[in-house]
Amino acid sequence: MGLDENLRQQRVAERRKESGFKTKKYHLFERDLRRLDRLAKKMGYDISKPLSNEEYSSIIRTCIAERYEKVFPGKTVNVPDTQIGQREYELKQIISYRAKLGENDDKIAAFLDKNGYKIPVDTKIKADESVQQGWTSELVARMKPKKMRGAPKN
């Protein structure tokens, strides 16, 4: 692995950590990967190319949530089962994580922009003119969980 690739992987690891992700290494059989790919296709992923680790993580997250609800009746875990929904869920989790660190909406928006997080394809958000400008504090505030929306802006 070249120096450039090492630096790229280091930056990706740092971005994930700053986004609130915890890295774990999983060992799967080929059959498990085929099953994940079949699930991915049903969820709307393009499986004509290999899925990224983040895409596999989203699919696994959904599987965990569904199993969790079966094992613990009465515990609701709202993890979407479509690629678009999973991406929006992930962004909301990142925003929540950064807000819990004490960052205001402007700082969270700057973090999302700096790290290339794309604004979700949600008609309520897309209709906003600020989408042209990238992430804004208003978009961040709209994506926060309801219980966090009243949090201080500064």
DOLUM-579597 format. One record per atom (N, C-alpha, C, O): x, y, z; residue in three letters; residue number from 1; atom name. Coordinates in steps of 0.2 Angstrom, whole numbers, plus 5000, padded with zeros to 4 digits. Example, Ala and Ser with C-alpha at 12.3 -4.5 7.8 and 13.67 -1.06 7.14 Angstrom:
! DOLUM-579597
    X    Y    Z   r   k  a
 5066 4972 5039 ALA   1  N
 5062 4978 5039 ALA   1 CA
 5066 4984 5039 ALA   1  C
 5071 4983 5042 ALA   1  O
 5064 4989 5035 SER   2  N
 5068 4995 5036 SER   2 CA
 5064 5000 5039 SER   2  C
 5067 5006 5040 SER   2  O
***
This chain:
! DOLUM-579597
    X    Y    Z   r   k  a
 5004 4994 5000 MET   1  N
 5000 5000 5000 MET   1 CA
 5004 5006 5000 MET   1  C
 5009 5007 5004 MET   1  O
 5003 5011 4995 GLY   2  N
 5007 5017 4995 GLY   2 CA
 5006 5022 5000 GLY   2  C
 5001 5021 5004 GLY   2  O
 5010 5027 5000 LEU   3  N
 5009 5032 5005 LEU   3 CA
 5003 5036 5004 LEU   3  C
 4999 5037 5009 LEU   3  O
 5001 5037 4998 ASP   4  N
 4994 5041 4997 ASP   4 CA
 4988 5037 4999 ASP   4  C
 4984 5039 5002 ASP   4  O
 4989 5030 4998 GLU   5  N
 4983 5026 5000 GLU   5 CA
 4983 5025 5008 GLU   5  C
 4977 5026 5011 GLU   5  O
 4989 5025 5011 ASN   6  N
 4989 5025 5019 ASN   6 CA
 4986 5032 5021 ASN   6  C
 4982 5032 5026 ASN   6  O
 4988 5037 5018 LEU   7  N
 4985 5044 5020 LEU   7 CA
 4977 5044 5019 LEU   7  C
 4974 5047 5023 LEU   7  O
 4975 5042 5013 ARG   8  N
 4968 5042 5012 ARG   8 CA
 4964 5038 5017 ARG   8  C
 4959 5040 5020 ARG   8  O
 4967 5032 5019 GLN   9  N
 4963 5027 5024 GLN   9 CA
 4963 5030 5031 GLN   9  C
 4959 5030 5034 GLN   9  O
 4969 5034 5032 GLN  10  N
 4969 5037 5039 GLN  10 CA
 4964 5043 5039 GLN  10  C
 4961 5044 5044 GLN  10  O
 4963 5047 5034 ARG  11  N
 4958 5052 5033 ARG  11 CA
 4951 5049 5034 ARG  11  C
 4947 5052 5037 ARG  11  O
 4950 5044 5030 VAL  12  N
 4943 5040 5031 VAL  12 CA
 4942 5038 5038 VAL  12  C
 4936 5039 5040 VAL  12  O
 4947 5035 5041 ALA  13  N
 4946 5033 5048 ALA  13 CA
 4944 5038 5053 ALA  13  C
 4940 5038 5057 ALA  13  O
 4948 5044 5052 GLU  14  N
 4947 5050 5056 GLU  14 CA
 4940 5053 5055 GLU  14  C
 4937 5055 5060 GLU  14  O
 4938 5053 5048 ARG  15  N
 4931 5056 5047 ARG  15 CA
 4926 5051 5050 ARG  15  C
 4921 5054 5053 ARG  15  O
 4927 5045 5050 ARG  16  N
 4922 5040 5053 ARG  16 CA
 4921 5041 5060 ARG  16  C
 4916 5042 5063 ARG  16  O
 4927 5042 5064 LYS  17  N
 4928 5043 5071 LYS  17 CA
 4924 5049 5073 LYS  17  C
 4920 5050 5077 LYS  17  O
 4926 5055 5069 GLU  18  N
 4923 5061 5070 GLU  18 CA
 4915 5061 5069 GLU  18  C
 4912 5066 5071 GLU  18  O
 4913 5056 5065 SER  19  N
 4906 5056 5064 SER  19 CA
 4902 5052 5069 SER  19  C
 4896 5051 5069 SER  19  O
 4906 5049 5073 GLY  20  N
 4903 5045 5079 GLY  20 CA
 4903 5037 5077 GLY  20  C
 4900 5033 5081 GLY  20  O
 4906 5035 5072 PHE  21  N
 4906 5028 5071 PHE  21 CA
 4911 5024 5075 PHE  21  C
 4916 5027 5077 PHE  21  O
 4910 5018 5077 LYS  22  N
 4914 5014 5080 LYS  22 CA
 4916 5008 5075 LYS  22  C
 4912 5005 5072 LYS  22  O
 4923 5007 5074 THR  23  N
 4925 5002 5069 THR  23 CA
 4926 4996 5072 THR  23  C
 4929 4995 5077 THR  23  O
 4923 4991 5069 LYS  24  N
 4923 4984 5071 LYS  24 CA
 4925 4980 5065 LYS  24  C
 4923 4982 5059 LYS  24  O
 4929 4974 5066 LYS  25  N
 4930 4970 5060 LYS  25 CA
 4926 4964 5060 LYS  25  C
 4926 4960 5066 LYS  25  O
 4923 4962 5055 TYR  26  N
 4918 4956 5055 TYR  26 CA
 4921 4951 5050 TYR  26  C
 4924 4953 5045 TYR  26  O
 4920 4945 5052 HIS  27  N
 4922 4939 5047 HIS  27 CA
 4916 4936 5045 HIS  27  C
 4912 4933 5049 HIS  27  O
 4915 4936 5038 LEU  28  N
 4909 4933 5035 LEU  28 CA
 4911 4928 5030 LEU  28  C
 4916 4928 5027 LEU  28  O
 4907 4923 5029 PHE  29  N
 4908 4918 5024 PHE  29 CA
 4905 4921 5018 PHE  29  C
 4901 4926 5018 PHE  29  O
 4907 4918 5012 GLU  30  N
 4905 4920 5006 GLU  30 CA
 4898 4920 5005 GLU  30  C
 4895 4924 5002 GLU  30  O
 4895 4915 5008 ARG  31  N
 4887 4914 5008 ARG  31 CA
 4884 4920 5011 ARG  31  C
 4879 4923 5009 ARG  31  O
 4887 4923 5017 ASP  32  N
 4884 4928 5020 ASP  32 CA
 4884 4935 5016 ASP  32  C
 4880 4939 5016 ASP  32  O
 4890 4935 5012 LEU  33  N
 4891 4941 5008 LEU  33 CA
 4886 4941 5002 LEU  33  C
 4883 4946 5000 LEU  33  O
 4884 4935 5000 ARG  34  N
 4879 4934 4994 ARG  34 CA
 4872 4936 4997 ARG  34  C
 4869 4939 4994 ARG  34  O
 4871 4934 5003 ARG  35  N
 4865 4936 5006 ARG  35 CA
 4864 4943 5007 ARG  35  C
 4859 4946 5006 ARG  35  O
 4869 4946 5010 LEU  36  N
 4869 4954 5011 LEU  36 CA
 4868 4957 5004 LEU  36  C
 4865 4962 5004 LEU  36  O
 4871 4955 4999 ASP  37  N
 4870 4958 4992 ASP  37 CA
 4863 4957 4990 ASP  37  C
 4860 4961 4987 ASP  37  O
 4860 4951 4991 ARG  38  N
 4853 4950 4989 ARG  38 CA
 4849 4955 4993 ARG  38  C
 4844 4958 4990 ARG  38  O
 4850 4956 5000 LEU  39  N
 4846 4961 5004 LEU  39 CA
 4847 4968 5001 LEU  39  C
 4843 4972 5000 LEU  39  O
 4854 4969 4999 ALA  40  N
 4855 4976 4996 ALA  40 CA
 4851 4977 4990 ALA  40  C
 4848 4983 4989 ALA  40  O
 4851 4972 4986 LYS  41  N
 4847 4973 4980 LYS  41 CA
 4840 4975 4981 LYS  41  C
 4837 4979 4978 LYS  41  O
 4837 4971 4986 LYS  42  N
 4830 4972 4988 LYS  42 CA
 4829 4979 4991 LYS  42  C
 4823 4982 4991 LYS  42  O
 4834 4982 4994 MET  43  N
 4834 4988 4998 MET  43 CA
 4835 4994 4993 MET  43  C
 4835 5000 4995 MET  43  O
 4837 4993 4987 GLY  44  N
 4838 4998 4982 GLY  44 CA
 4845 5000 4980 GLY  44  C
 4846 5005 4977 GLY  44  O
 4850 4996 4983 TYR  45  N
 4857 4997 4981 TYR  45 CA
 4858 4995 4974 TYR  45  C
 4856 4990 4972 TYR  45  O
 4863 4998 4971 ASP  46  N
 4866 4996 4965 ASP  46 CA
 4871 4991 4966 ASP  46  C
 4877 4992 4968 ASP  46  O
 4870 4984 4965 ILE  47  N
 4875 4979 4966 ILE  47 CA
 4878 4977 4960 ILE  47  C
 4882 4972 4960 ILE  47  O
 4878 4981 4955 SER  48  N
 4882 4980 4949 SER  48 CA
 4890 4981 4950 SER  48  C
 4894 4978 4947 SER  48  O
 4891 4985 4955 LYS  49  N
 4898 4986 4958 LYS  49 CA
 4898 4984 4965 LYS  49  C
 4893 4983 4968 LYS  49  O
 4904 4982 4967 PRO  50  N
 4905 4980 4974 PRO  50 CA
 4902 4985 4979 PRO  50  C
 4904 4991 4978 PRO  50  O
 4899 4983 4984 LEU  51  N
 4897 4988 4989 LEU  51 CA
 4902 4990 4994 LEU  51  C
 4907 4987 4995 LEU  51  O
 4902 4996 4996 SER  52  N
 4907 4999 5001 SER  52 CA
 4906 4996 5008 SER  52  C
 4900 4994 5009 SER  52  O
 4911 4997 5012 ASN  53  N
 4910 4995 5019 ASN  53 CA
 4904 4999 5022 ASN  53  C
 4901 4996 5026 ASN  53  O
 4903 5005 5021 GLU  54  N
 4898 5009 5023 GLU  54 CA
 4891 5007 5021 GLU  54  C
 4886 5007 5025 GLU  54  O
 4891 5005 5015 GLU  55  N
 4884 5002 5013 GLU  55 CA
 4883 4995 5016 GLU  55  C
 4877 4994 5018 GLU  55  O
 4888 4991 5017 TYR  56  N
 4887 4985 5021 TYR  56 CA
 4885 4986 5028 TYR  56  C
 4880 4983 5031 TYR  56  O
 4888 4991 5031 SER  57  N
 4886 4993 5038 SER  57 CA
 4879 4995 5038 SER  57  C
 4876 4994 5043 SER  57  O
 4876 4999 5033 SER  58  N
 4869 5001 5033 SER  58 CA
 4865 4995 5033 SER  58  C
 4860 4995 5037 SER  58  O
 4866 4990 5029 ILE  59  N
 4862 4984 5028 ILE  59 CA
 4862 4980 5035 ILE  59  C
 4857 4978 5037 ILE  59  O
 4868 4980 5037 ILE  60  N
 4869 4976 5044 ILE  60 CA
 4865 4979 5049 ILE  60  C
 4862 4976 5054 ILE  60  O
 4866 4986 5050 ARG  61  N
 4862 4990 5055 ARG  61 CA
 4855 4989 5055 ARG  61  C
 4851 4988 5060 ARG  61  O
 4852 4988 5049 THR  62  N
 4845 4987 5048 THR  62 CA
 4843 4980 5050 THR  62  C
 4838 4979 5054 THR  62  O
 4847 4975 5048 CYS  63  N
 4846 4968 5051 CYS  63 CA
 4846 4968 5058 CYS  63  C
 4842 4964 5061 CYS  63  O
 4851 4971 5061 ILE  64  N
 4852 4971 5069 ILE  64 CA
 4845 4974 5072 ILE  64  C
 4843 4971 5077 ILE  64  O
 4843 4980 5069 ALA  65  N
 4837 4983 5072 ALA  65 CA
 4831 4978 5071 ALA  65  C
 4827 4978 5076 ALA  65  O
 4830 4975 5066 GLU  66  N
 4824 4971 5065 GLU  66 CA
 4825 4965 5070 GLU  66  C
 4820 4963 5073 GLU  66  O
 4831 4962 5071 ARG  67  N
 4832 4956 5075 ARG  67 CA
 4831 4959 5083 ARG  67  C
 4828 4955 5087 ARG  67  O
 4833 4964 5084 TYR  68  N
 4833 4967 5091 TYR  68 CA
 4825 4968 5093 TYR  68  C
 4823 4966 5098 TYR  68  O
 4821 4970 5088 GLU  69  N
 4814 4971 5090 GLU  69 CA
 4811 4964 5091 GLU  69  C
 4806 4964 5095 GLU  69  O
 4813 4959 5088 LYS  70  N
 4810 4952 5089 LYS  70 CA
 4812 4949 5095 LYS  70  C
 4808 4946 5099 LYS  70  O
 4819 4951 5097 VAL  71  N
 4821 4948 5103 VAL  71 CA
 4819 4952 5109 VAL  71  C
 4817 4949 5115 VAL  71  O
 4818 4958 5109 PHE  72  N
 4815 4962 5114 PHE  72 CA
 4809 4966 5112 PHE  72  C
 4809 4971 5110 PHE  72  O
 4803 4962 5113 PRO  73  N
 4797 4965 5111 PRO  73 CA
 4795 4971 5115 PRO  73  C
 4797 4972 5121 PRO  73  O
 4793 4976 5111 GLY  74  N
 4791 4982 5115 GLY  74 CA
 4797 4987 5114 GLY  74  C
 4796 4993 5115 GLY  74  O
 4802 4985 5111 LYS  75  N
 4808 4990 5110 LYS  75 CA
 4808 4991 5103 LYS  75  C
 4809 4987 5098 LYS  75  O
 4806 4998 5101 THR  76  N
 4806 5000 5094 THR  76 CA
 4812 5003 5092 THR  76  C
 4815 5007 5095 THR  76  O
 4815 5000 5086 VAL  77  N
 4821 5003 5083 VAL  77 CA
 4819 5005 5076 VAL  77  C
 4818 5001 5072 VAL  77  O
 4819 5012 5075 ASN  78  N
 4817 5014 5068 ASN  78 CA
 4823 5015 5064 ASN  78  C
 4826 5020 5063 ASN  78  O
 4825 5010 5061 VAL  79  N
 4830 5010 5056 VAL  79 CA
 4827 5008 5049 VAL  79  C
 4824 5003 5048 VAL  79  O
 4827 5013 5044 PRO  80  N
 4824 5011 5038 PRO  80 CA
 4827 5005 5034 PRO  80  C
 4833 5003 5035 PRO  80  O
 4823 5003 5029 ASP  81  N
 4825 4997 5025 ASP  81 CA
 4826 4998 5018 ASP  81  C
 4826 4994 5014 ASP  81  O
 4827 5005 5016 THR  82  N
 4829 5007 5010 THR  82 CA
 4836 5010 5010 THR  82  C
 4837 5013 5015 THR  82  O
 4839 5010 5004 GLN  83  N
 4846 5014 5004 GLN  83 CA
 4845 5021 5005 GLN  83  C
 4849 5024 5009 GLN  83  O
 4840 5024 5002 ILE  84  N
 4839 5032 5003 ILE  84 CA
 4837 5033 5011 ILE  84  C
 4840 5038 5014 ILE  84  O
 4833 5029 5014 GLY  85  N
 4831 5030 5021 GLY  85 CA
 4837 5028 5025 GLY  85  C
 4838 5032 5030 GLY  85  O
 4841 5023 5024 GLN  86  N
 4847 5022 5028 GLN  86 CA
 4852 5028 5028 GLN  86  C
 4855 5029 5033 GLN  86  O
 4853 5031 5022 ARG  87  N
 4857 5036 5021 ARG  87 CA
 4855 5042 5026 ARG  87  C
 4859 5045 5029 ARG  87  O
 4849 5044 5025 GLU  88  N
 4846 5049 5029 GLU  88 CA
 4847 5047 5037 GLU  88  C
 4848 5052 5041 GLU  88  O
 4845 5041 5039 TYR  89  N
 4846 5039 5046 TYR  89 CA
 4853 5040 5048 TYR  89  C
 4854 5043 5053 TYR  89  O
 4858 5038 5044 GLU  90  N
 4865 5039 5046 GLU  90 CA
 4867 5046 5047 GLU  90  C
 4870 5048 5051 GLU  90  O
 4864 5051 5042 LEU  91  N
 4866 5058 5043 LEU  91 CA
 4863 5060 5049 LEU  91  C
 4866 5064 5053 LEU  91  O
 4857 5058 5051 LYS  92  N
 4853 5060 5057 LYS  92 CA
 4857 5058 5063 LYS  92  C
 4858 5062 5068 LYS  92  O
 4860 5052 5063 GLN  93  N
 4864 5050 5069 GLN  93 CA
 4871 5054 5069 GLN  93  C
 4873 5055 5075 GLN  93  O
 4874 5055 5064 ILE  94  N
 4880 5060 5064 ILE  94 CA
 4878 5066 5067 ILE  94  C
 4882 5069 5071 ILE  94  O
 4873 5069 5064 ILE  95  N
 4871 5076 5067 ILE  95 CA
 4869 5076 5075 ILE  95  C
 4872 5080 5078 ILE  95  O
 4866 5070 5077 SER  96  N
 4865 5070 5084 SER  96 CA
 4871 5069 5088 SER  96  C
 4872 5072 5093 SER  96  O
 4876 5065 5085 TYR  97  N
 4882 5064 5089 TYR  97 CA
 4886 5070 5089 TYR  97  C
 4888 5072 5095 TYR  97  O
 4886 5074 5084 ARG  98  N
 4890 5080 5084 ARG  98 CA
 4887 5085 5089 ARG  98  C
 4890 5089 5092 ARG  98  O
 4880 5085 5089 ALA  99  N
 4876 5090 5093 ALA  99 CA
 4877 5088 5101 ALA  99  C
 4878 5092 5105 ALA  99  O
 4878 5081 5102 LYS 100  N
 4879 5079 5109 LYS 100 CA
 4886 5081 5111 LYS 100  C
 4888 5082 5117 LYS 100  O
 4891 5082 5106 LEU 101  N
 4897 5085 5108 LEU 101 CA
 4897 5092 5110 LEU 101  C
 4903 5095 5112 LEU 101  O
 4892 5095 5109 GLY 102  N
 4891 5102 5110 GLY 102 CA
 4892 5107 5104 GLY 102  C
 4892 5113 5105 GLY 102  O
 4892 5104 5098 GLU 103  N
 4893 5109 5092 GLU 103 CA
 4886 5112 5090 GLU 103  C
 4881 5109 5091 GLU 103  O
 4886 5118 5088 ASN 104  N
 4880 5121 5086 ASN 104 CA
 4879 5119 5079 ASN 104  C
 4883 5116 5075 ASN 104  O
 4873 5121 5076 ASP 105  N
 4871 5119 5069 ASP 105 CA
 4876 5121 5064 ASP 105  C
 4877 5118 5059 ASP 105  O
 4879 5127 5065 ASP 106  N
 4883 5130 5060 ASP 106 CA
 4890 5126 5059 ASP 106  C
 4892 5124 5054 ASP 106  O
 4892 5124 5065 LYS 107  N
 4898 5119 5065 LYS 107 CA
 4897 5113 5062 LYS 107  C
 4901 5110 5059 LYS 107  O
 4891 5110 5064 ILE 108  N
 4889 5103 5061 ILE 108 CA
 4888 5104 5054 ILE 108  C
 4891 5099 5050 ILE 108  O
 4885 5109 5051 ALA 109  N
 4885 5110 5044 ALA 109 CA
 4892 5111 5041 ALA 109  C
 4893 5108 5035 ALA 109  O
 4896 5114 5044 ALA 110  N
 4903 5115 5041 ALA 110 CA
 4906 5108 5041 ALA 110  C
 4910 5106 5036 ALA 110  O
 4905 5104 5046 PHE 111  N
 4908 5097 5046 PHE 111 CA
 4906 5093 5041 PHE 111  C
 4909 5090 5037 PHE 111  O
 4899 5093 5040 LEU 112  N
 4896 5089 5035 LEU 112 CA
 4899 5091 5028 LEU 112  C
 4900 5087 5023 LEU 112  O
 4899 5098 5027 ASP 113  N
 4902 5100 5020 ASP 113 CA
 4909 5098 5019 ASP 113  C
 4911 5096 5014 ASP 113  O
 4913 5099 5024 LYS 114  N
 4920 5098 5024 LYS 114 CA
 4921 5091 5022 LYS 114  C
 4926 5089 5018 LYS 114  O
 4917 5086 5025 ASN 115  N
 4918 5079 5024 ASN 115 CA
 4914 5076 5018 ASN 115  C
 4914 5070 5017 ASN 115  O
 4911 5080 5014 GLY 116  N
 4908 5078 5008 GLY 116 CA
 4901 5074 5009 GLY 116  C
 4899 5070 5005 GLY 116  O
 4898 5075 5015 TYR 117  N
 4892 5072 5016 TYR 117 CA
 4886 5075 5012 TYR 117  C
 4885 5081 5012 TYR 117  O
 4883 5071 5008 LYS 118  N
 4878 5074 5003 LYS 118 CA
 4871 5075 5006 LYS 118  C
 4869 5071 5011 LYS 118  O
 4868 5080 5004 ILE 119  N
 4861 5082 5007 ILE 119 CA
 4856 5076 5004 ILE 119  C
 4857 5075 4998 ILE 119  O
 4852 5073 5009 PRO 120  N
 4848 5068 5007 PRO 120 CA
 4843 5070 5001 PRO 120  C
 4841 5076 5001 PRO 120  O
 4841 5066 4997 VAL 121  N
 4836 5067 4992 VAL 121 CA
 4829 5067 4995 VAL 121  C
 4825 5062 4994 VAL 121  O
 4827 5072 4999 ASP 122  N
 4821 5072 5003 ASP 122 CA
 4817 5078 5000 ASP 122  C
 4820 5084 4999 ASP 122  O
 4811 5078 4997 THR 123  N
 4808 5083 4994 THR 123 CA
 4807 5089 4998 THR 123  C
 4808 5095 4996 THR 123  O
 4806 5088 5005 LYS 124  N
 4805 5094 5009 LYS 124 CA
 4812 5098 5010 LYS 124  C
 4812 5104 5010 LYS 124  O
 4818 5094 5010 ILE 125  N
 4824 5097 5010 ILE 125 CA
 4826 5100 5003 ILE 125  C
 4829 5106 5003 ILE 125  O
 4825 5096 4998 LYS 126  N
 4827 5098 4991 LYS 126 CA
 4824 5104 4989 LYS 126  C
 4827 5108 4985 LYS 126  O
 4818 5105 4991 ALA 127  N
 4814 5111 4989 ALA 127 CA
 4817 5118 4991 ALA 127  C
 4816 5123 4989 ALA 127  O
 4821 5117 4997 ASP 128  N
 4824 5123 5000 ASP 128 CA
 4830 5126 4995 ASP 128  C
 4834 5122 4992 ASP 128  O
 4830 5132 4994 GLU 129  N
 4835 5135 4990 GLU 129 CA
 4842 5134 4993 GLU 129  C
 4847 5134 4989 GLU 129  O
 4843 5133 4999 SER 130  N
 4850 5133 5002 SER 130 CA
 4853 5126 5000 SER 130  C
 4859 5126 5001 SER 130  O
 4850 5121 4997 VAL 131  N
 4853 5115 4995 VAL 131 CA
 4858 5117 4990 VAL 131  C
 4864 5114 4990 VAL 131  O
 4857 5122 4986 GLN 132  N
 4862 5124 4981 GLN 132 CA
 4869 5126 4984 GLN 132  C
 4874 5126 4981 GLN 132  O
 4868 5129 4990 GLN 133  N
 4874 5131 4994 GLN 133 CA
 4877 5126 4998 GLN 133  C
 4883 5127 5001 GLN 133  O
 4875 5120 4999 GLY 134  N
 4877 5115 5003 GLY 134 CA
 4874 5115 5010 GLY 134  C
 4868 5118 5010 GLY 134  O
 4877 5112 5015 TRP 135  N
 4874 5111 5021 TRP 135 CA
 4873 5118 5025 TRP 135  C
 4878 5122 5024 TRP 135  O
 4868 5119 5028 THR 136  N
 4866 5125 5032 THR 136 CA
 4864 5124 5039 THR 136  C
 4862 5118 5040 THR 136  O
 4864 5128 5043 SER 137  N
 4862 5127 5050 SER 137 CA
 4854 5125 5050 SER 137  C
 4852 5121 5054 SER 137  O
 4851 5128 5045 GLU 138  N
 4844 5127 5045 GLU 138 CA
 4842 5119 5043 GLU 138  C
 4838 5116 5045 GLU 138  O
 4846 5117 5038 LEU 139  N
 4846 5110 5036 LEU 139 CA
 4847 5105 5041 LEU 139  C
 4844 5100 5043 LEU 139  O
 4853 5107 5045 VAL 140  N
 4855 5103 5051 VAL 140 CA
 4849 5103 5056 VAL 140  C
 4848 5097 5059 VAL 140  O
 4847 5109 5057 ALA 141  N
 4841 5109 5063 ALA 141 CA
 4835 5105 5061 ALA 141  C
 4832 5102 5065 ALA 141  O
 4833 5105 5054 ARG 142  N
 4828 5101 5052 ARG 142 CA
 4829 5093 5052 ARG 142  C
 4824 5089 5053 ARG 142  O
 4835 5091 5052 MET 143  N
 4837 5084 5052 MET 143 CA
 4838 5081 5059 MET 143  C
 4838 5075 5060 MET 143  O
 4839 5086 5064 LYS 144  N
 4839 5084 5071 LYS 144 CA
 4833 5080 5073 LYS 144  C
 4828 5082 5071 LYS 144  O
 4834 5075 5078 PRO 145  N
 4828 5072 5081 PRO 145 CA
 4824 5078 5085 PRO 145  C
 4827 5083 5087 PRO 145  O
 4818 5077 5085 LYS 146  N
 4813 5082 5088 LYS 146 CA
 4815 5084 5095 LYS 146  C
 4815 5090 5096 LYS 146  O
 4818 5079 5099 LYS 147  N
 4820 5081 5106 LYS 147 CA
 4826 5085 5106 LYS 147  C
 4827 5088 5111 LYS 147  O
 4830 5085 5100 MET 148  N
 4836 5090 5100 MET 148 CA
 4835 5096 5097 MET 148  C
 4839 5100 5097 MET 148  O
 4829 5097 5094 ARG 149  N
 4828 5103 5090 ARG 149 CA
 4828 5110 5094 ARG 149  C
 4830 5115 5091 ARG 149  O
 4826 5109 5100 GLY 150  N
 4826 5115 5104 GLY 150 CA
 4833 5116 5107 GLY 150  C
 4834 5121 5111 GLY 150  O
 4838 5112 5106 ALA 151  N
 4845 5113 5108 ALA 151 CA
 4847 5120 5106 ALA 151  C
 4846 5123 5101 ALA 151  O
 4852 5123 5110 PRO 152  N
 4855 5129 5109 PRO 152 CA
 4858 5130 5102 PRO 152  C
 4861 5125 5100 PRO 152  O
 4857 5135 5099 LYS 153  N
 4860 5136 5092 LYS 153 CA
 4868 5138 5092 LYS 153  C
 4871 5138 5087 LYS 153  O
 4870 5141 5098 ASN 154  N
 4877 5143 5098 ASN 154 CA
 4881 5139 5103 ASN 154  C
 4887 5140 5104 ASN 154  O
***
